[in-house]
Amino acid sequence: MFDILRIVLIVLVILFLIKRKWDLGLVLFVGTLLIALVFRIHFKIFLRNVLEALVSRDTLSLVGIILLVLYIGTLLQSRGNFKRMVDSLKNLIPEPRLILALPSVFIGLLPMLGGALMSAPIVEEAGKRWKLTPAWKTFLNYWFRHIWEYCWPLYVNVILAAAILQIPIKKIASVQFPFTILAVALGLVILFKNVPALSQEKNDQSFLRNVYSLFFSIWPIFLVIILIFCFKLSMIVSLAVVFLSTQVLFRLPIKERLNIIWNSISLKTVFLVASVMVFKRILEASGALSSLARVFPSEGVSAYLLLFTLPFFLGLLTGVNHAYVGISFPLLLPIFGSGNPDMILVLFAYVSGFVGILLSPAHLCLFLTVDYFKADLRDVYKILIWPVALIFVAAFLVLFFFRIV
């Protein structure tokens, strides 16, 4: 029980620092030092584990993946590819109401900080035809921007979860993909129920010309998908192939190429990834996880309660996707099971945390979208709460029928 109190102390300090708006990587670094102190890990053992975590294959691969994903996003944004994509969508979609959703859906394929702002101008323009309120425009832009985060292998939270659990990303993606389908369905039901039908607006370009423009505006994303799911290449290899392909096919001056690469490098993100992996390693070395496993068995009400509360409140308080995964998943490993984790329990914990993310007023996408449309957050919550609640109910029902009953 004393070990559990020490873990609670560490979590409370982490939450306090997050509330004080400390950098998440620095918060996890402090958390790692606290673990070493309160569990009295010898300095040599601590240093050896830190170094091994930093140079491990998993950590280096993870850093490479993150940097390559950031590069693709920076390249496509700087070259105006996303703008060409949404222009093509306007002319291809026979149902005008889908223009309120699809730009956010497509832009959501590539993670980027505050990415909802990229599709917000399109939703703003399209929303004029229906005279939508700011709250409705905020909801539609925000909801469809985040449908992919349950399964899409380019998202940091999915990548981190796979690394912490030591399982292929495709395994998480396949298990959690139905929740992306559910999120799409809920969003479309709300969209079609509350927005009346109107006639389509088209330009003079042919159908094939618009398809061509759409495909070539985001072909690097399509190539990543094909390499991973059709050719069964690893994430890092697929992204490396795309990186080399863009260097060959994008005819850019050397200076501009170097600027794009330089601007895509985020040392803050690299530090965060390294901090997560070191935090996980030191947590394992401390024996804290085995103590947690003894108090919270892998089955029963106490375990299920922890699977919800820890990810949910971390997501709600931080509004940062990889925060709830990076902090809670290492702590929940004894409940998930090591080596071959119980994917039903992983799904429930992941969705619980992401529900907290969607509702968090600290979530950058929500804050920026509310600010862009000048919406009242309370009005947005009145629309948002129902689909979010249904997402959680669906995850609970999966847990109930496959593990509790």
VEXDREN-2710 file (C-alpha; in Angstrom, 1 decimal):
% VEXDREN-2710
k/r/px/py/pz
1/MET/0.0/0.0/0.0
2/PHE/2.9/2.3/0.7
3/ASP/4.1/1.9/-2.9
4/ILE/0.7/2.9/-4.1
5/LEU/0.8/6.1/-2.0
6/ARG/4.2/6.9/-3.6
7/ILE/2.7/6.4/-7.1
8/VAL/-0.3/8.6/-6.2
9/LEU/2.2/11.3/-5.0
10/ILE/4.1/11.2/-8.3
11/VAL/0.8/11.4/-10.3
12/LEU/-0.4/14.4/-8.2
13/VAL/2.9/16.2/-8.8
14/ILE/2.7/15.5/-12.6
15/LEU/-0.9/16.8/-12.7
16/PHE/0.1/19.9/-10.7
17/LEU/2.9/20.7/-13.1
18/ILE/0.6/20.2/-16.1
19/LYS/-1.9/22.5/-14.6
20/ARG/0.9/25.1/-14.2
21/LYS/1.4/24.7/-18.0
22/TRP/4.8/23.2/-17.8
23/ASP/6.1/21.6/-21.0
24/LEU/4.9/18.0/-21.0
25/GLY/8.3/16.6/-21.8
26/LEU/9.8/18.5/-18.8
27/VAL/6.9/17.3/-16.6
28/LEU/7.7/13.6/-17.5
29/PHE/11.4/14.3/-16.9
30/VAL/10.5/15.6/-13.4
31/GLY/8.2/12.6/-12.9
32/THR/11.1/10.2/-13.9
33/LEU/13.4/11.9/-11.3
34/LEU/10.6/11.6/-8.7
35/ILE/10.2/7.9/-9.4
36/ALA/14.0/7.4/-8.9
37/LEU/13.9/9.3/-5.6
38/VAL/10.8/7.9/-3.9
39/PHE/11.6/4.3/-5.0
40/ARG/15.3/4.8/-4.1
41/ILE/16.8/3.6/-7.4
42/HIS/20.6/3.5/-7.2
43/PHE/22.1/6.2/-9.3
44/LYS/24.1/3.8/-11.5
45/ILE/21.0/1.7/-12.2
46/PHE/19.0/4.8/-12.9
47/LEU/21.6/6.1/-15.3
48/ARG/22.0/2.8/-17.1
49/ASN/18.2/2.5/-17.6
50/VAL/18.0/6.1/-18.9
51/LEU/20.8/5.5/-21.4
52/GLU/19.4/2.2/-22.5
53/ALA/15.9/3.7/-23.0
54/LEU/17.3/6.6/-25.0
55/VAL/19.3/4.5/-27.5
56/SER/16.8/1.6/-27.7
57/ARG/15.5/0.6/-31.1
58/ASP/12.0/1.5/-30.1
59/THR/12.9/5.0/-29.0
60/LEU/15.0/5.8/-32.1
61/SER/12.4/4.4/-34.4
62/LEU/9.7/6.4/-32.6
63/VAL/11.7/9.6/-32.9
64/GLY/12.3/8.9/-36.6
65/ILE/8.6/8.3/-37.2
66/ILE/7.5/11.5/-35.5
67/LEU/10.0/13.7/-37.4
68/LEU/9.0/12.2/-40.8
69/VAL/5.3/12.8/-40.0
70/LEU/6.0/16.4/-39.1
71/TYR/8.1/16.8/-42.3
72/ILE/5.2/15.6/-44.5
73/GLY/2.7/18.0/-42.8
74/THR/5.1/20.9/-43.1
75/LEU/5.8/20.2/-46.8
76/LEU/2.1/19.9/-47.8
77/GLN/1.1/22.9/-45.9
78/SER/3.9/25.1/-47.2
79/ARG/3.3/24.1/-50.8
80/GLY/-0.4/24.9/-50.7
81/ASN/-1.5/21.3/-51.2
82/PHE/-4.2/21.4/-48.6
83/LYS/-5.8/24.4/-50.2
84/ARG/-5.9/22.6/-53.6
85/MET/-7.4/19.5/-51.9
86/VAL/-10.3/21.4/-50.4
87/ASP/-11.0/23.3/-53.7
88/SER/-11.2/19.9/-55.5
89/LEU/-13.6/18.5/-52.9
90/LYS/-16.0/21.4/-53.4
91/ASN/-16.5/20.4/-57.0
92/LEU/-16.5/16.6/-56.5
93/ILE/-19.1/16.3/-53.7
94/PRO/-22.7/15.9/-54.9
95/GLU/-24.1/16.5/-51.4
96/PRO/-23.1/20.1/-50.4
97/ARG/-23.5/19.4/-46.7
98/LEU/-20.6/17.1/-46.8
99/ILE/-18.3/20.1/-47.6
100/LEU/-18.9/20.9/-44.0
101/ALA/-17.3/17.6/-43.0
102/LEU/-14.9/16.3/-45.6
103/PRO/-12.2/19.0/-45.5
104/SER/-11.8/18.4/-41.8
105/VAL/-11.8/14.6/-42.5
106/PHE/-9.0/14.8/-45.1
107/ILE/-6.9/17.3/-43.2
108/GLY/-7.3/15.1/-40.1
109/LEU/-5.4/12.3/-42.0
110/LEU/-2.2/14.2/-41.2
111/PRO/-1.6/15.2/-37.6
112/MET/-0.6/18.8/-37.0
113/LEU/-0.9/21.1/-34.0
114/GLY/-4.1/23.1/-34.2
115/GLY/-4.9/21.4/-37.5
116/ALA/-8.6/22.3/-37.1
117/LEU/-7.7/25.8/-38.1
118/MET/-6.8/24.6/-41.6
119/SER/-10.3/23.5/-42.4
120/ALA/-12.1/26.2/-40.4
121/PRO/-12.1/28.7/-43.3
122/ILE/-13.7/26.2/-45.6
123/VAL/-16.4/25.4/-43.0
124/GLU/-16.9/29.2/-42.5
125/GLU/-17.4/29.8/-46.2
126/ALA/-19.6/26.8/-46.7
127/GLY/-21.6/27.5/-43.6
128/LYS/-22.8/30.8/-45.0
129/ARG/-25.2/29.0/-47.4
130/TRP/-27.0/27.6/-44.3
131/LYS/-26.4/30.6/-42.0
132/LEU/-25.1/28.2/-39.4
133/THR/-24.5/29.5/-35.9
134/PRO/-20.9/29.7/-34.6
135/ALA/-21.5/26.8/-32.3
136/TRP/-22.6/24.5/-35.1
137/LYS/-19.7/25.5/-37.3
138/THR/-17.3/24.9/-34.4
139/PHE/-18.8/21.4/-33.7
140/LEU/-18.7/20.2/-37.3
141/ASN/-15.1/21.4/-37.9
142/TYR/-13.9/20.0/-34.5
143/TRP/-15.7/16.7/-34.6
144/PHE/-14.7/15.5/-38.1
145/ARG/-11.1/16.7/-37.6
146/HIS/-10.7/14.1/-34.8
147/ILE/-12.4/11.0/-36.2
148/TRP/-9.1/9.4/-37.1
149/GLU/-7.4/9.5/-33.7
150/TYR/-8.7/6.2/-32.6
151/CYS/-6.8/4.3/-35.2
152/TRP/-4.8/6.3/-37.7
153/PRO/-1.1/5.2/-37.6
154/LEU/0.3/8.7/-38.1
155/TYR/-1.1/10.0/-34.8
156/VAL/1.4/10.3/-32.0
157/ASN/-1.0/8.9/-29.4
158/VAL/-1.4/5.7/-31.5
159/ILE/2.3/5.5/-32.2
160/LEU/3.1/6.0/-28.5
161/ALA/0.5/3.4/-27.4
162/ALA/2.0/0.8/-29.7
163/ALA/5.5/1.6/-28.5
164/ILE/4.6/1.4/-24.8
165/LEU/2.6/-1.8/-25.3
166/GLN/5.3/-3.2/-27.6
167/ILE/2.8/-4.3/-30.3
168/PRO/2.5/-3.4/-34.0
169/ILE/0.7/-0.2/-34.8
170/LYS/-1.5/-2.2/-37.2
171/LYS/-2.9/-4.2/-34.2
172/ILE/-4.1/-1.1/-32.4
173/ALA/-5.4/0.4/-35.7
174/SER/-7.5/-2.7/-36.5
175/VAL/-9.0/-3.1/-33.0
176/GLN/-9.9/0.6/-32.7
177/PHE/-11.0/1.3/-36.3
178/PRO/-14.7/0.6/-35.6
179/PHE/-14.6/3.7/-33.3
180/THR/-13.6/5.8/-36.2
181/ILE/-16.6/4.4/-38.2
182/LEU/-18.8/5.1/-35.2
183/ALA/-17.5/8.7/-34.9
184/VAL/-18.2/9.2/-38.7
185/ALA/-21.7/7.8/-38.3
186/LEU/-22.5/10.0/-35.3
187/GLY/-21.2/13.1/-37.0
188/LEU/-23.1/12.5/-40.2
189/VAL/-26.4/11.8/-38.4
190/ILE/-26.0/15.1/-36.5
191/LEU/-25.0/16.9/-39.7
192/PHE/-27.9/15.7/-41.8
193/LYS/-30.5/16.0/-39.0
194/ASN/-29.6/19.7/-38.3
195/VAL/-28.5/21.1/-41.7
196/PRO/-31.0/21.2/-44.6
197/ALA/-30.2/20.0/-48.1
198/LEU/-29.2/22.5/-50.8
199/SER/-28.1/22.3/-54.4
200/GLN/-24.5/21.7/-55.4
201/GLU/-22.1/24.5/-56.5
202/LYS/-19.6/23.5/-59.3
203/ASN/-16.8/25.2/-61.3
204/ASP/-15.9/24.7/-64.9
205/GLN/-13.3/22.0/-64.3
206/SER/-14.1/18.4/-65.4
207/PHE/-14.6/15.6/-63.0
208/LEU/-11.4/13.9/-63.9
209/ARG/-9.5/17.2/-63.5
210/ASN/-10.8/17.6/-60.0
211/VAL/-10.0/14.0/-59.1
212/TYR/-6.5/14.5/-60.4
213/SER/-6.1/17.6/-58.4
214/LEU/-7.4/16.0/-55.2
215/PHE/-5.1/12.9/-55.5
216/PHE/-1.9/14.8/-56.3
217/SER/-2.5/17.4/-53.6
218/ILE/-2.0/14.8/-50.9
219/TRP/-0.3/11.9/-52.7
220/PRO/2.3/11.5/-50.0
221/ILE/-0.4/10.5/-47.5
222/PHE/-1.9/8.0/-49.9
223/LEU/1.5/6.5/-50.5
224/VAL/2.1/6.0/-46.8
225/ILE/-1.3/4.2/-46.6
226/ILE/-0.5/1.9/-49.5
227/LEU/3.0/1.0/-48.3
228/ILE/1.8/0.2/-44.8
229/PHE/-1.5/-1.6/-45.5
230/CYS/-0.8/-3.1/-49.0
231/PHE/3.0/-3.8/-49.0
232/LYS/3.1/-4.5/-45.3
233/LEU/6.1/-2.2/-44.7
234/SER/6.9/-0.9/-41.3
235/MET/5.9/2.7/-40.4
236/ILE/9.4/4.0/-40.3
237/VAL/10.3/2.4/-43.7
238/SER/7.1/3.7/-45.3
239/LEU/7.7/7.2/-44.1
240/ALA/11.3/7.1/-45.2
241/VAL/10.2/6.0/-48.7
242/VAL/7.8/8.9/-48.9
243/PHE/10.4/11.3/-47.7
244/LEU/12.8/10.3/-50.5
245/SER/9.9/10.3/-53.0
246/THR/9.1/13.9/-52.1
247/GLN/12.7/14.9/-52.5
248/VAL/12.7/13.5/-56.0
249/LEU/9.2/14.6/-57.2
250/PHE/8.9/18.0/-55.6
251/ARG/11.0/20.3/-57.7
252/LEU/12.2/22.8/-55.2
253/PRO/15.3/24.9/-54.8
254/ILE/17.8/23.5/-52.3
255/LYS/17.3/26.4/-50.0
256/GLU/13.6/25.9/-49.8
257/ARG/14.0/22.1/-49.3
258/LEU/16.3/22.7/-46.4
259/ASN/14.0/25.3/-44.9
260/ILE/11.1/22.9/-45.0
261/ILE/13.1/20.2/-43.4
262/TRP/14.4/22.6/-40.7
263/ASN/11.0/24.0/-40.0
264/SER/9.6/20.5/-39.6
265/ILE/12.1/19.5/-36.9
266/SER/10.6/19.9/-33.4
267/LEU/13.1/19.4/-30.7
268/LYS/10.3/19.8/-28.2
269/THR/8.5/16.8/-29.7
270/VAL/11.7/14.8/-29.7
271/PHE/12.3/15.6/-26.1
272/LEU/8.7/14.6/-25.3
273/VAL/9.1/11.2/-27.0
274/ALA/12.4/10.5/-25.3
275/SER/10.8/11.6/-21.9
276/VAL/7.9/9.1/-22.4
277/MET/10.2/6.2/-23.2
278/VAL/12.5/7.0/-20.2
279/PHE/9.6/7.5/-17.9
280/LYS/8.2/4.1/-18.9
281/ARG/11.6/2.4/-18.4
282/ILE/12.3/3.9/-15.0
283/LEU/8.7/3.1/-13.9
284/GLU/9.4/-0.6/-14.8
285/ALA/12.8/-0.6/-13.1
286/SER/11.4/0.9/-9.9
287/GLY/9.0/-2.0/-9.2
288/ALA/6.1/0.4/-9.1
289/LEU/4.2/-1.5/-11.7
290/SER/4.3/-4.7/-9.9
291/SER/3.0/-3.0/-6.8
292/LEU/0.2/-1.5/-8.8
293/ALA/-0.6/-5.0/-10.2
294/ARG/-0.9/-6.4/-6.7
295/VAL/-3.4/-3.7/-5.6
296/PHE/-5.3/-3.4/-8.8
297/PRO/-5.7/-6.9/-10.3
298/SER/-6.1/-7.4/-14.0
299/GLU/-9.9/-8.0/-13.6
300/GLY/-12.6/-6.6/-11.4
301/VAL/-14.3/-3.3/-10.6
302/SER/-11.1/-1.6/-9.2
303/ALA/-9.1/-2.4/-12.4
304/TYR/-11.9/-1.2/-14.7
305/LEU/-12.3/2.0/-12.6
306/LEU/-8.6/2.7/-13.0
307/LEU/-8.7/2.1/-16.7
308/PHE/-11.3/4.9/-17.0
309/THR/-10.3/7.4/-14.4
310/LEU/-6.6/7.7/-15.0
311/PRO/-6.7/8.3/-18.8
312/PHE/-9.9/10.3/-18.7
313/PHE/-8.7/12.9/-16.1
314/LEU/-5.3/13.2/-17.7
315/GLY/-7.0/13.8/-21.1
316/LEU/-9.5/16.3/-19.6
317/LEU/-6.9/18.2/-17.6
318/THR/-4.2/18.4/-20.2
319/GLY/-6.1/18.4/-23.5
320/VAL/-3.0/16.8/-25.0
321/ASN/-3.5/13.4/-26.8
322/HIS/-0.1/12.0/-26.1
323/ALA/-0.2/13.1/-22.5
324/TYR/-2.8/10.6/-21.4
325/VAL/-1.2/7.8/-23.4
326/GLY/2.4/8.6/-22.3
327/ILE/1.6/9.0/-18.6
328/SER/-1.3/6.5/-18.0
329/PHE/-0.4/3.6/-20.3
330/PRO/2.9/2.8/-18.5
331/LEU/1.0/2.8/-15.2
332/LEU/-1.7/0.6/-16.6
333/LEU/0.6/-2.0/-18.1
334/PRO/0.1/-4.5/-15.2
335/ILE/-3.7/-4.4/-16.0
336/PHE/-3.2/-4.6/-19.8
337/GLY/-0.8/-7.5/-19.4
338/SER/2.8/-7.5/-20.6
339/GLY/4.0/-8.9/-23.9
340/ASN/0.5/-9.7/-25.2
341/PRO/-1.8/-7.0/-23.8
342/ASP/-5.6/-7.4/-23.6
343/MET/-6.7/-5.3/-26.5
344/ILE/-10.3/-4.9/-25.1
345/LEU/-8.8/-3.3/-21.9
346/VAL/-6.5/-1.2/-24.1
347/LEU/-9.4/0.0/-26.2
348/PHE/-11.4/1.0/-23.2
349/ALA/-8.6/2.9/-21.6
350/TYR/-7.7/4.6/-24.9
351/VAL/-11.3/5.7/-25.6
352/SER/-11.7/6.9/-22.0
353/GLY/-8.7/9.1/-22.4
354/PHE/-9.8/10.4/-25.8
355/VAL/-13.3/11.2/-24.5
356/GLY/-11.5/13.4/-21.9
357/ILE/-9.5/15.0/-24.7
358/LEU/-12.6/15.8/-26.8
359/LEU/-14.2/17.5/-23.8
360/SER/-11.1/19.3/-22.5
361/PRO/-11.3/23.1/-22.7
362/ALA/-7.5/23.0/-22.8
363/HIS/-7.5/21.1/-26.1
364/LEU/-5.8/23.4/-28.6
365/CYS/-8.1/22.4/-31.5
366/LEU/-11.2/23.1/-29.5
367/PHE/-9.8/26.4/-28.1
368/LEU/-8.7/27.6/-31.5
369/THR/-11.9/26.6/-33.3
370/VAL/-14.1/28.3/-30.7
371/ASP/-12.0/31.4/-31.0
372/TYR/-12.0/31.3/-34.8
373/PHE/-15.8/31.1/-35.1
374/LYS/-16.4/33.3/-32.1
375/ALA/-18.6/30.7/-30.5
376/ASP/-19.8/30.3/-27.0
377/LEU/-18.1/27.2/-25.5
378/ARG/-21.2/26.3/-23.5
379/ASP/-23.2/26.2/-26.8
380/VAL/-20.6/24.0/-28.3
381/TYR/-20.7/21.6/-25.3
382/LYS/-24.5/21.3/-25.7
383/ILE/-23.9/19.7/-29.1
384/LEU/-20.7/17.9/-28.4
385/ILE/-21.7/16.1/-25.2
386/TRP/-24.1/13.7/-26.8
387/PRO/-21.8/12.1/-29.5
388/VAL/-18.9/12.0/-27.0
389/ALA/-21.2/10.2/-24.4
390/LEU/-22.2/7.7/-27.1
391/ILE/-18.6/7.0/-28.0
392/PHE/-17.8/6.2/-24.3
393/VAL/-21.0/4.1/-23.9
394/ALA/-19.9/2.1/-26.9
395/ALA/-16.5/1.5/-25.4
396/PHE/-18.1/0.5/-22.1
397/LEU/-20.5/-1.9/-23.8
398/VAL/-17.5/-3.6/-25.5
399/LEU/-15.8/-3.9/-22.1
400/PHE/-19.0/-5.1/-20.5
401/PHE/-19.9/-7.9/-23.0
402/PHE/-16.4/-9.1/-23.7
403/ARG/-14.8/-8.9/-20.3
404/ILE/-17.3/-8.2/-17.5
405/VAL/-20.1/-10.6/-18.4
END
